[in-house]
Amino acid sequence: MRKQYAVIGLGRFGESVAKTLSSLGHDVLGIDTSECKVQAIVNDITHAVQADAREEETLRALGIRNFDVAVVAIGNDLESNIFITVMLKEMGVKYVVTKAQSNLHGKVLDKIGADKIIYPEKDMGVRLAHNLVTSNVMDYIELSPEYGVVEIITPAKFINKSLGELNLRAKYGISVMAIKKKGDLVIVAPGAEATIEENDVLIIVSSNDALAKLPE
C-alpha cells in the first residue's frame, strides 16, 4: 500500500532512507535547510524542500500531520532533533521515527514519545526504510541498489506449505536461502519438500520490488 513519508534532514542517513522509500513506490517529502542537499535529491523523491523544520508554521504549511510516518534524521544538532520530535508528536503525526546519537539520547527520545528510535550504523537507512514499508522484515542487508538479503517473519499465507507448493521464485521473484526454526535449528538451502511452519524465519534474496509485494 502506497504511503506518505516525510524525512527531515537529508544527510547521508536521511538521503538513504528517502531514496529507498521512494524506490519502493512511496510518496516521500524531504526537508533540509541546505539548498545543496535538497537539490541533490530533488529528482529522486516525490518532493524536496529547503525549509527549517524547527518552525511549526512551516511544518503545518507542508501538511506534516497528514503524513503516515515522519523520520527525524538530524543527528548532530541534538536540540533540534529533540525539539522537532516533540513538535511532530504534538502536531498529531501518527508515527515518528528519530535518529539517536547515544543510549542517553535514545532514552530522552523515548520519554518524549518517539515511536521508534534508531541508532546510526552502516546501511541503517536502507534497513529502516524496508522495515517501515514491510512490517515483517527483521533485517536487511543490501547487495546492490536493487537487491538485498532479507530476514522476514513467515507470512501467514505461507504457513504449512512446502517451498514446492509455494513456488516463490515464480510467484514473487524471491529465493529462500535458509529457514530458521525454533530451537536454533537452521535449514540451509532448503529443498522443494521443506515445509514452512508458524514462527519460522525466512532468509531470502529479493529485489526491492518483490519485497514490497510479499504478503504479511
MDAnalysis code that builds the backbone (N, CA, C; Angstrom):
import MDAnalysis as mda
import numpy as np

u = mda.Universe.empty(648, n_residues=216, atom_resindex=np.repeat(np.arange(216), 3), trajectory=True)
u.add_TopologyAttr("name", ["N", "CA", "C"] * 216)
u.add_TopologyAttr("resid", np.arange(1, 217))
u.add_TopologyAttr("resname", ["MET", "ARG", "LYS", "GLN", "TYR", "ALA", "VAL", "ILE", "GLY", "LEU", "GLY", "ARG", "PHE", "GLY", "GLU", "SER", "VAL", "ALA", "LYS", "THR", "LEU", "SER", "SER", "LEU", "GLY", "HIS", "ASP", "VAL", "LEU", "GLY", "ILE", "ASP", "THR", "SER", "GLU", "CYS", "LYS", "VAL", "GLN", "ALA", "ILE", "VAL", "ASN", "ASP", "ILE", "THR", "HIS", "ALA", "VAL", "GLN", "ALA", "ASP", "ALA", "ARG", "GLU", "GLU", "GLU", "THR", "LEU", "ARG", "ALA", "LEU", "GLY", "ILE", "ARG", "ASN", "PHE", "ASP", "VAL", "ALA", "VAL", "VAL", "ALA", "ILE", "GLY", "ASN", "ASP", "LEU", "GLU", "SER", "ASN", "ILE", "PHE", "ILE", "THR", "VAL", "MET", "LEU", "LYS", "GLU", "MET", "GLY", "VAL", "LYS", "TYR", "VAL", "VAL", "THR", "LYS", "ALA", "GLN", "SER", "ASN", "LEU", "HIS", "GLY", "LYS", "VAL", "LEU", "ASP", "LYS", "ILE", "GLY", "ALA", "ASP", "LYS", "ILE", "ILE", "TYR", "PRO", "GLU", "LYS", "ASP", "MET", "GLY", "VAL", "ARG", "LEU", "ALA", "HIS", "ASN", "LEU", "VAL", "THR", "SER", "ASN", "VAL", "MET", "ASP", "TYR", "ILE", "GLU", "LEU", "SER", "PRO", "GLU", "TYR", "GLY", "VAL", "VAL", "GLU", "ILE", "ILE", "THR", "PRO", "ALA", "LYS", "PHE", "ILE", "ASN", "LYS", "SER", "LEU", "GLY", "GLU", "LEU", "ASN", "LEU", "ARG", "ALA", "LYS", "TYR", "GLY", "ILE", "SER", "VAL", "MET", "ALA", "ILE", "LYS", "LYS", "LYS", "GLY", "ASP", "LEU", "VAL", "ILE", "VAL", "ALA", "PRO", "GLY", "ALA", "GLU", "ALA", "THR", "ILE", "GLU", "GLU", "ASN", "ASP", "VAL", "LEU", "ILE", "ILE", "VAL", "SER", "SER", "ASN", "ASP", "ALA", "LEU", "ALA", "LYS", "LEU", "PRO", "GLU"])
u.atoms.positions = np.array([
    [0.834, -1.185, 0.000],
    [0.000, 0.000, 0.000],
    [0.883, 1.254, 0.000],
    [0.584, 2.161, -0.893],
    [1.358, 3.397, -1.021],
    [1.130, 4.295, 0.198],
    [2.220, 4.751, 0.814],
    [2.128, 5.606, 1.992],
    [2.893, 6.904, 1.767],
    [2.685, 7.835, 2.693],
    [3.379, 9.113, 2.630],
    [4.382, 9.209, 3.777],
    [5.636, 9.499, 3.414],
    [6.715, 9.613, 4.393],
    [7.356, 10.997, 4.297],
    [7.666, 11.579, 5.442],
    [8.432, 12.828, 5.484],
    [9.777, 12.520, 6.127],
    [10.848, 12.937, 5.475],
    [12.196, 12.730, 6.018],
    [12.805, 14.103, 6.291],
    [13.086, 14.373, 7.556],
    [13.617, 15.670, 7.966],
    [15.110, 15.527, 8.238],
    [15.910, 16.191, 7.410],
    [17.365, 16.043, 7.487],
    [17.838, 15.138, 6.369],
    [18.535, 15.714, 5.384],
    [18.935, 14.943, 4.203],
    [20.440, 14.720, 4.130],
    [21.020, 14.409, 5.282],
    [22.424, 13.990, 5.302],
    [22.523, 12.592, 4.712],
    [23.630, 11.927, 4.918],
    [23.834, 10.607, 4.321],
    [22.751, 9.613, 4.752],
    [22.417, 9.646, 6.030],
    [21.408, 8.738, 6.561],
    [20.013, 9.076, 6.020],
    [19.614, 10.341, 6.147],
    [18.290, 10.765, 5.682],
    [18.121, 10.556, 4.187],
    [19.158, 10.845, 3.432],
    [19.119, 10.656, 1.978],
    [18.893, 9.181, 1.646],
    [19.577, 8.293, 2.378],
    [19.447, 6.858, 2.151],
    [18.019, 6.386, 2.426],
    [17.439, 6.858, 3.543],
    [16.063, 6.487, 3.875],
    [15.103, 6.990, 2.796],
    [15.231, 8.266, 2.449],
    [14.311, 8.891, 1.493],
    [14.360, 8.203, 0.128],
    [15.560, 7.972, -0.385],
    [15.699, 7.354, -1.704],
    [15.149, 5.926, -1.718],
    [15.408, 5.184, -0.636],
    [14.942, 3.796, -0.595],
    [13.423, 3.735, -0.514],
    [12.826, 4.585, 0.316],
    [11.366, 4.628, 0.398],
    [10.757, 4.974, -0.959],
    [11.371, 5.915, -1.639],
    [10.894, 6.317, -2.949],
    [11.014, 5.172, -3.954],
    [12.131, 4.448, -3.896],
    [12.344, 3.328, -4.827],
    [11.339, 2.201, -4.586],
    [10.782, 2.153, -3.378],
    [9.784, 1.144, -3.041],
    [8.370, 1.586, -3.422],
    [8.273, 2.760, -4.068],
    [6.991, 3.196, -4.611],
    [6.146, 4.072, -3.710],
    [6.785, 4.704, -2.712],
    [6.031, 5.531, -1.784],
    [6.266, 7.025, -2.032],
    [5.331, 7.838, -1.556],
    [5.464, 9.288, -1.663],
    [6.392, 9.787, -0.562],
    [7.416, 10.526, -0.934],
    [8.407, 10.978, 0.043],
    [8.622, 12.485, -0.065],
    [8.509, 13.146, 1.085],
    [8.845, 14.565, 1.191],
    [10.155, 14.674, 1.952],
    [11.162, 15.293, 1.342],
    [12.439, 15.514, 2.006],
    [12.567, 16.973, 2.414],
    [13.023, 17.227, 3.643],
    [13.157, 18.587, 4.169],
    [14.564, 18.788, 4.717],
    [15.203, 19.875, 4.316],
    [16.525, 20.198, 4.850],
    [16.755, 21.701, 4.712],
    [17.580, 22.256, 5.584],
    [17.895, 23.686, 5.499],
    [18.920, 23.968, 4.405],
    [19.615, 22.921, 3.947],
    [20.659, 23.078, 2.938],
    [20.090, 22.981, 1.525],
    [20.230, 24.033, 0.758],
    [19.766, 24.024, -0.629],
    [20.524, 22.981, -1.433],
    [21.802, 22.823, -1.127],
    [22.644, 21.858, -1.839],
    [22.112, 20.434, -1.659],
    [21.757, 20.065, -0.430],
    [21.251, 18.714, -0.159],
    [19.888, 18.493, -0.797],
    [19.067, 19.537, -0.791],
    [17.747, 19.441, -1.414],
    [17.891, 19.236, -2.916],
    [18.758, 19.999, -3.554],
    [18.964, 19.881, -4.998],
    [19.531, 18.517, -5.379],
    [20.334, 17.939, -4.483],
    [20.975, 16.650, -4.775],
    [19.964, 15.505, -4.821],
    [18.803, 15.689, -4.178],
    [17.839, 14.587, -4.074],
    [16.518, 14.883, -4.782],
    [16.368, 16.105, -5.274],
    [15.063, 16.554, -5.782],
    [14.505, 15.670, -6.906],
    [15.374, 15.053, -7.695],
    [14.908, 14.205, -8.802],
    [14.685, 12.755, -8.404],
    [15.013, 12.424, -7.144],
    [14.929, 11.032, -6.701],
    [13.728, 10.738, -5.811],
    [13.071, 11.787, -5.312],
    [11.927, 11.582, -4.441],
    [10.748, 12.437, -4.923],
    [9.584, 12.271, -4.303],
    [8.376, 12.965, -4.758],
    [8.519, 14.479, -4.666],
    [9.032, 14.948, -3.537],
    [9.118, 16.389, -3.307],
    [10.233, 16.666, -2.309],
    [11.040, 17.669, -2.577],
    [12.109, 18.065, -1.650],
    [12.060, 19.572, -1.480],
    [12.116, 20.028, -0.227],
    [12.024, 21.467, 0.031],
    [13.133, 21.933, 0.971],
    [13.595, 23.143, 0.715],
    [14.544, 23.779, 1.629],
    [13.723, 24.520, 2.674],
    [13.789, 24.088, 3.908],
    [12.981, 24.691, 4.965],
    [13.576, 24.363, 6.325],
    [13.222, 25.157, 7.330],
    [13.657, 24.931, 8.698],
    [12.536, 24.204, 9.437],
    [12.758, 22.924, 9.717],
    [11.723, 22.099, 10.349],
    [11.486, 22.469, 11.806],
    [12.288, 23.376, 12.340],
    [12.057, 23.821, 13.722],
    [10.917, 24.832, 13.799],
    [10.471, 25.301, 12.640],
    [9.394, 26.291, 12.605],
    [8.052, 25.580, 12.417],
    [7.221, 25.673, 13.429],
    [5.934, 24.970, 13.414],
    [5.060, 25.388, 12.231],
    [5.062, 26.665, 11.917],
    [4.241, 27.152, 10.800],
    [4.666, 26.521, 9.477],
    [5.970, 26.324, 9.325],
    [6.490, 25.697, 8.102],
    [5.989, 24.264, 7.976],
    [6.058, 23.517, 9.076],
    [5.603, 22.123, 9.059],
    [4.101, 22.038, 8.788],
    [3.358, 22.959, 9.374],
    [1.907, 22.959, 9.143],
    [1.603, 23.261, 7.666],
    [2.354, 24.206, 7.104],
    [2.147, 24.583, 5.698],
    [2.451, 23.405, 4.766],
    [3.363, 22.541, 5.183],
    [3.724, 21.366, 4.379],
    [2.752, 20.203, 4.614],
    [1.795, 20.396, 5.516],
    [0.804, 19.355, 5.796],
    [1.381, 18.156, 6.508],
    [2.358, 18.392, 7.381],
    [3.107, 17.300, 8.002],
    [2.222, 16.332, 8.785],
    [1.151, 16.818, 9.386],
    [0.314, 15.943, 10.216],
    [-0.429, 14.906, 9.380],
    [-0.493, 15.113, 8.064],
    [-1.186, 14.171, 7.188],
    [-0.301, 13.016, 6.728],
    [0.996, 13.080, 7.067],
    [1.906, 12.017, 6.643],
    [1.761, 10.800, 7.556],
    [1.938, 9.610, 6.968],
    [1.839, 8.373, 7.745],
    [3.005, 8.219, 8.708],
    [4.191, 8.598, 8.241],
    [5.413, 8.454, 9.047],
    [6.306, 9.672, 8.830],
    [6.907, 10.175, 9.920],
    [7.918, 11.223, 9.815],
    [9.215, 10.680, 10.401],
    [10.309, 10.832, 9.655],
    [11.620, 10.372, 10.108],
    [12.483, 11.592, 10.413],
    [12.895, 11.741, 11.669],
    [13.780, 12.837, 12.060],
    [15.215, 12.326, 11.936],
    [15.855, 12.680, 10.825],
    [17.181, 12.144, 10.509],
    [18.304, 13.116, 10.853],
    [17.982, 14.156, 11.619],
    [19.000, 15.120, 12.058],
    [19.815, 14.459, 13.166],
    [21.120, 14.443, 13.023],
    [21.941, 13.746, 14.013],
    [22.783, 14.632, 14.901],
    [23.472, 15.594, 14.328],
    [24.454, 16.357, 15.090],
    [23.844, 17.402, 16.022],
    [22.738, 17.996, 15.626],
    [22.087, 19.026, 16.430],
    [21.041, 18.371, 17.333],
    [21.474, 17.965, 18.526],
    [20.590, 17.222, 19.422],
    [19.378, 18.045, 19.845],
    [19.596, 19.337, 20.069],
    [18.489, 20.198, 20.498],
    [17.387, 20.228, 19.433],
    [17.784, 20.415, 18.171],
    [16.801, 20.433, 17.079],
    [16.135, 19.073, 16.923],
    [16.927, 18.025, 17.043],
    [16.434, 16.657, 16.930],
    [15.306, 16.416, 17.930],
    [15.528, 16.778, 19.184],
    [14.544, 16.560, 20.246],
    [13.346, 17.488, 20.065],
    [13.617, 18.751, 19.764],
    [12.553, 19.742, 19.613],
    [11.592, 19.361, 18.478],
    [12.144, 18.949, 17.353],
    [11.310, 18.571, 16.202],
    [10.488, 17.320, 16.509],
    [11.095, 16.360, 17.221],
    [10.363, 15.142, 17.604],
    [9.158, 15.486, 18.466],
    [9.360, 16.335, 19.466],
    [8.262, 16.765, 20.336],
    [7.170, 17.462, 19.517],
    [7.589, 18.361, 18.643],
    [6.640, 19.137, 17.850],
    [5.809, 18.231, 16.934],
    [6.447, 17.260, 16.310],
    [5.735, 16.337, 15.425],
    [4.666, 15.554, 16.178],
    [5.019, 15.079, 17.382],
    [4.045, 14.332, 18.180],
    [2.896, 15.239, 18.609],
    [3.213, 16.474, 18.995],
    [2.178, 17.419, 19.416],
    [1.255, 17.795, 18.257],
    [1.807, 17.764, 17.038],
    [1.012, 18.116, 15.860],
    [0.153, 16.953, 15.363],
    [0.343, 15.793, 15.965],
    [-0.507, 14.655, 15.632],
    [0.015, 13.715, 14.564],
    [1.321, 13.775, 14.258],
    [1.886, 12.818, 13.290],
    [1.755, 11.414, 13.873],
    [1.235, 10.486, 13.074],
    [0.889, 9.147, 13.570],
    [2.106, 8.365, 14.086],
    [3.202, 8.409, 13.352],
    [4.361, 7.565, 13.685],
    [5.638, 8.365, 13.444],
    [6.381, 8.604, 14.503],
    [7.603, 9.409, 14.410],
    [8.826, 8.544, 14.721],
    [9.732, 8.484, 13.771],
    [10.979, 7.742, 13.914],
    [12.113, 8.753, 14.056],
    [12.953, 8.594, 15.093],
    [14.003, 9.578, 15.324],
    [15.363, 8.918, 15.487],
    [16.352, 9.548, 14.883],
    [17.733, 9.073, 14.952],
    [18.373, 9.539, 16.257],
    [18.972, 8.611, 16.998],
    [19.636, 8.939, 18.264],
    [21.150, 8.790, 18.124],
    [21.871, 9.624, 18.852],
    [23.329, 9.601, 18.802],
    [23.949, 8.707, 19.870],
    [23.199, 8.442, 20.936],
    [23.730, 7.661, 22.056],
    [22.567, 7.027, 22.808],
    [22.892, 6.131, 23.739],
    [21.847, 5.495, 24.546],
    [21.096, 6.529, 25.377],
    [21.832, 7.494, 25.924],
    [21.206, 8.538, 26.735],
    [20.239, 9.371, 25.891],
    [20.696, 9.735, 24.703],
    [19.848, 10.483, 23.771],
    [18.594, 9.667, 23.441],
    [18.775, 8.379, 23.235],
    [17.651, 7.493, 22.933],
    [16.636, 7.453, 24.067],
    [17.127, 7.449, 25.299],
    [16.227, 7.443, 26.460],
    [15.397, 8.721, 26.521],
    [16.027, 9.844, 26.190],
    [15.309, 11.129, 26.166],
    [14.213, 11.080, 25.102],
    [14.552, 10.573, 23.920],
    [13.580, 10.476, 22.824],
    [12.414, 9.562, 23.195],
    [12.715, 8.501, 23.911],
    [11.672, 7.586, 24.364],
    [10.720, 8.299, 25.331],
    [11.282, 9.082, 26.222],
    [10.480, 9.820, 27.214],
    [9.555, 10.836, 26.553],
    [9.999, 11.424, 25.450],
    [9.186, 12.474, 24.821],
    [8.223, 11.930, 23.764],
    [8.212, 10.600, 23.611],
    [7.166, 9.989, 22.793],
    [7.531, 9.527, 21.402],
    [8.824, 9.463, 21.057],
    [9.207, 8.937, 19.740],
    [8.691, 7.496, 19.627],
    [8.094, 7.159, 18.486],
    [7.525, 5.817, 18.309],
    [8.587, 4.771, 18.012],
    [9.653, 5.197, 17.350],
    [10.761, 4.282, 17.052],
    [12.055, 5.073, 17.122],
    [13.057, 4.500, 17.784],
    [14.352, 5.168, 17.940],
    [15.399, 4.302, 17.267],
    [16.212, 4.933, 16.431],
    [17.238, 4.187, 15.725],
    [18.593, 4.815, 15.968],
    [19.627, 3.981, 15.850],
    [20.988, 4.426, 16.115],
    [21.817, 4.292, 14.844],
    [22.662, 5.284, 14.566],
    [23.432, 5.255, 13.318],
    [24.314, 4.005, 13.217],
    [24.249, 3.349, 12.084],
    [25.157, 2.260, 11.773],
    [25.114, 2.062, 10.263],
    [26.069, 1.320, 9.760],
    [26.186, 1.129, 8.315],
    [24.899, 0.575, 7.718],
    [24.444, 1.233, 6.666],
    [23.259, 0.803, 5.911],
    [21.956, 0.869, 6.694],
    [21.955, 1.497, 7.881],
    [20.726, 1.522, 8.671],
    [19.603, 2.258, 7.948],
    [19.961, 3.251, 7.155],
    [18.922, 3.968, 6.420],
    [18.139, 3.052, 5.507],
    [18.844, 2.193, 4.792],
    [18.186, 1.255, 3.887],
    [17.364, 0.249, 4.680],
    [17.936, -0.260, 5.773],
    [17.223, -1.240, 6.592],
    [15.938, -0.644, 7.156],
    [16.049, 0.568, 7.663],
    [14.874, 1.210, 8.258],
    [13.767, 1.385, 7.226],
    [14.125, 1.834, 6.038],
    [13.111, 2.051, 5.009],
    [12.358, 0.766, 4.705],
    [13.080, -0.340, 4.573],
    [12.413, -1.618, 4.297],
    [11.564, -2.050, 5.474],
    [12.049, -1.812, 6.685],
    [11.301, -2.190, 7.873],
    [10.017, -1.384, 7.993],
    [10.059, -0.132, 7.620],
    [8.872, 0.718, 7.686],
    [7.820, 0.290, 6.678],
    [8.282, -0.085, 5.493],
    [7.360, -0.430, 4.415],
    [6.776, -1.826, 4.592],
    [7.596, -2.777, 5.017],
    [7.152, -4.164, 5.162],
    [7.318, -4.580, 6.612],
    [6.230, -4.696, 7.342],
    [6.291, -4.891, 8.790],
    [6.936, -6.205, 9.210],
    [6.981, -7.214, 8.310],
    [7.564, -8.492, 8.715],
    [9.063, -8.581, 8.429],
    [9.685, -7.501, 7.955],
    [11.134, -7.504, 7.725],
    [11.868, -7.333, 9.055],
    [12.746, -8.291, 9.395],
    [13.507, -8.223, 10.638],
    [14.890, -7.619, 10.401],
    [15.454, -7.887, 9.238],
    [16.776, -7.332, 8.924],
    [16.932, -7.284, 7.413],
    [17.799, -6.377, 6.966],
    [18.006, -6.184, 5.531],
    [19.478, -5.857, 5.290],
    [20.115, -6.616, 4.425],
    [21.498, -6.353, 4.054],
    [21.532, -6.082, 2.556],
    [21.964, -4.893, 2.186],
    [21.951, -4.500, 0.780],
    [23.062, -5.193, 0.006],
    [22.702, -5.843, -1.102],
    [23.680, -6.440, -2.005],
    [23.999, -5.486, -3.149],
    [22.978, -4.750, -3.570],
    [23.106, -3.749, -4.629],
    [21.935, -2.789, -4.431],
    [21.877, -1.701, -5.199],
    [20.734, -0.787, -5.042],
    [19.380, -1.457, -5.275],
    [19.378, -2.573, -6.014],
    [18.106, -3.237, -6.341],
    [17.829, -4.495, -5.516],
    [18.871, -5.141, -4.986],
    [18.699, -6.432, -4.329],
    [19.276, -6.448, -2.917],
    [18.698, -7.321, -2.080],
    [19.206, -7.467, -0.731],
    [18.943, -8.858, -0.189],
    [19.663, -9.195, 0.896],
    [19.380, -10.406, 1.664],
    [18.489, -9.961, 2.815],
    [17.322, -10.583, 2.925],
    [16.310, -10.114, 3.870],
    [15.894, -11.230, 4.819],
    [15.757, -10.871, 6.086],
    [15.269, -11.806, 7.094],
    [13.832, -11.403, 7.402],
    [12.878, -12.296, 7.133],
    [11.466, -11.941, 7.343],
    [10.745, -12.968, 8.210],
    [9.749, -12.485, 8.927],
    [8.843, -13.378, 9.641],
    [7.948, -14.032, 8.594],
    [7.702, -15.313, 8.741],
    [6.906, -16.041, 7.745],
    [5.520, -15.420, 7.563],
    [5.170, -15.025, 6.357],
    [3.814, -14.524, 6.096],
    [2.785, -15.621, 6.378],
    [1.640, -15.244, 6.911],
    [0.591, -16.213, 7.268],
    [0.195, -17.080, 6.072],
    [0.258, -16.493, 4.894],
    [-0.146, -17.194, 3.671],
    [0.776, -18.378, 3.344],
    [2.010, -18.374, 3.901],
    [2.991, -19.412, 3.581],
    [2.959, -20.598, 4.564],
    [2.292, -20.424, 5.691],
    [2.355, -21.419, 6.770],
    [1.734, -22.754, 6.345],
    [2.439, -23.835, 6.738],
    [2.029, -25.224, 6.474],
    [2.036, -25.583, 4.988],
    [2.858, -24.876, 4.222],
    [3.027, -25.212, 2.812],
    [4.499, -25.463, 2.527],
    [4.753, -26.307, 1.541],
    [6.140, -26.592, 1.175],
    [6.629, -25.530, 0.194],
    [7.940, -25.419, 0.078],
    [8.504, -24.465, -0.881],
    [8.088, -24.822, -2.295],
    [7.934, -26.132, -2.552],
    [7.482, -26.558, -3.880],
    [6.079, -26.062, -4.186],
    [5.198, -26.164, -3.195],
    [3.823, -25.675, -3.368],
    [3.792, -24.170, -3.572],
    [4.598, -23.477, -2.806],
    [4.575, -22.006, -2.841],
    [5.175, -21.447, -4.129],
    [6.212, -22.148, -4.639],
    [6.854, -21.716, -5.892],
    [7.188, -20.219, -5.849],
    [7.900, -19.823, -4.797],
    [8.126, -18.401, -4.510],
    [8.922, -17.668, -5.585],
    [9.825, -18.363, -6.231],
    [10.611, -17.693, -7.270],
    [9.730, -17.290, -8.448],
    [8.816, -18.183, -8.828],
    [7.931, -17.883, -9.957],
    [6.869, -16.853, -9.585],
    [6.301, -16.985, -8.366],
    [5.192, -16.114, -7.974],
    [5.643, -14.738, -7.499],
    [6.771, -14.700, -6.765],
    [7.180, -13.436, -6.148],
    [8.576, -12.953, -6.558],
    [9.329, -13.815, -7.224],
    [10.673, -13.411, -7.631],
    [11.679, -13.411, -6.494],
    [11.460, -14.295, -5.488],
    [12.401, -14.374, -4.369],
    [12.973, -15.779, -4.262],
    [14.135, -15.894, -3.642],
    [14.766, -17.195, -3.416],
    [15.011, -17.373, -1.927],
    [14.629, -18.534, -1.384],
    [14.834, -18.820, 0.042],
    [16.204, -19.453, 0.232],
    [17.063, -18.767, 0.979],
    [18.414, -19.265, 1.251],
    [18.446, -20.184, 2.464],
    [17.592, -19.867, 3.458],
    [17.587, -20.656, 4.690],
    [16.268, -20.453, 5.432],
    [15.941, -21.441, 6.277],
    [14.766, -21.351, 7.153],
    [15.250, -21.530, 8.586],
    [14.962, -20.550, 9.434],
    [15.333, -20.623, 10.850],
    [14.111, -21.082, 11.629],
    [14.260, -22.213, 12.336],
    [13.155, -22.776, 13.103],
    [13.415, -22.642, 14.601],
    [12.423, -23.036, 15.393],
    [12.570, -22.959, 16.847],
    [13.765, -23.779, 17.312],
    [14.361, -23.384, 18.419],
    [15.483, -24.135, 18.968],
    [16.764, -23.964, 18.199],
    [16.897, -22.847, 17.497],
    [18.125, -22.509, 16.762],
    [18.434, -23.464, 15.611],
    [17.442, -24.228, 15.163],
    [17.645, -25.093, 14.003],
    [17.577, -24.247, 12.737],
    [18.578, -24.383, 11.885],
    [18.618, -23.639, 10.629],
    [18.746, -24.628, 9.470],
    [17.814, -24.550, 8.528],
    [17.884, -25.387, 7.327],
    [18.454, -24.517, 6.213],
    [19.664, -24.819, 5.803],
    [20.347, -24.057, 4.766],
    [20.035, -24.660, 3.403],
    [19.802, -23.809, 2.418],
    [19.473, -24.237, 1.055],
    [18.368, -25.280, 1.067],
    [17.204, -24.957, 1.640],
    [16.110, -25.936, 1.738],
    [15.597, -26.358, 0.371],
    [15.202, -27.627, 0.280],
    [14.674, -28.157, -0.974],
    [13.189, -27.894, -1.118],
    [12.618, -28.330, -2.232],
    [11.208, -28.092, -2.527],
    [10.291, -28.747, -1.511],
    [10.784, -29.806, -0.836],
    [9.948, -30.536, 0.124],
    [9.885, -29.852, 1.494],
    [10.761, -28.894, 1.737],
    [10.806, -28.218, 3.042],
    [9.488, -27.482, 3.300],
    [8.912, -27.743, 4.477],
    [7.637, -27.115, 4.836],
    [7.864, -25.936, 5.776],
    [7.170, -24.854, 5.503],
    [7.282, -23.655, 6.332],
    [6.221, -23.697, 7.424],
    [6.672, -23.519, 8.657],
    [5.764, -23.594, 9.800],
    [5.603, -22.228, 10.460],
    [4.593, -22.133, 11.315],
    [4.357, -20.891, 12.046],
    [5.584, -20.552, 12.898],
    [5.926, -19.290, 12.967],
    [7.078, -18.776, 13.727],
    [8.432, -19.043, 13.068],
    [8.423, -19.641, 11.860],
    [9.685, -19.767, 11.122],
    [10.134, -18.381, 10.664],
    [11.437, -18.238, 10.518],
    [12.004, -17.012, 9.945],
    [12.683, -17.398, 8.639],
    [12.360, -16.684, 7.571],
    [12.936, -16.987, 6.264],
    [14.046, -16.002, 5.934],
    [15.133, -16.516, 5.410],
    [16.213, -15.667, 4.915],
    [16.181, -15.780, 3.399],
    [15.882, -14.673, 2.748],
    [15.636, -14.690, 1.312],
    [16.531, -13.695, 0.571],
    [16.698, -13.927, -0.725],
    [17.291, -12.938, -1.615],
    [16.150, -12.371, -2.425],
    [16.028, -11.043, -2.424],
    [14.868, -10.432, -3.056],
    [15.220, -9.076, -3.650],
    [14.526, -8.724, -4.718],
    [14.636, -7.360, -5.231],
    [13.758, -6.463, -4.358],
    [13.991, -5.176, -4.397],
    [13.161, -4.239, -3.637],
    [11.697, -4.331, -4.070],
    [11.469, -4.440, -5.372],
    [10.106, -4.517, -5.898],
    [9.385, -5.758, -5.390],
    [10.098, -6.897, -5.425],
    [9.491, -8.157, -4.984],
    [9.182, -8.124, -3.494],
    [10.074, -7.533, -2.728],
    [9.888, -7.462, -1.272],
    [8.626, -6.679, -0.921],
    [8.402, -5.605, -1.635],
    [7.234, -4.754, -1.368],
    [5.927, -5.473, -1.671],
    [5.979, -6.515, -2.513],
    [4.752, -7.216, -2.915],
    [4.467, -8.470, -2.099],
    [5.368, -8.806, -1.175],
    [5.163, -10.007, -0.356],
    [3.978, -9.819, 0.583],
    [3.180, -10.869, 0.814],
    [2.082, -10.765, 1.781],
    [2.648, -10.700, 3.191],
    [1.858, -10.169, 4.118],
    [2.317, -10.077, 5.509],
    [1.762, -11.224, 6.329],
])
